[in-house]
């Protein structure tokens, strides 16, 4: 086999680089598609798209192992129940009822025109 000159070697290396870059992009795309299918079994609808993206971006940035151990260290928040909340008298008008002292017997209310 004849020896290649520098120009031919450079052209071959450039072609090899291009081929490897295409192969890397193909493998990267396949891996991302695989990870994307894994989310089908996860309740991602509980997060906004922005939260989901931020969560993954930060986890990837700090490293998967570090992110997992950090998240496991956080005490879990109790899951919201599907039962309606218990109704209390203060909830009847959409908020906490104001507590007023009971009027003394025979006292006039401000709206009945009695003078003080």
Residue pairs with C-beta under 8 A, 6 or more apart in sequence:
4 12
44 52
47 55
58 67
59 67
59 68
60 67
62 70
89 97
90 96
90 97
103 109
108 114
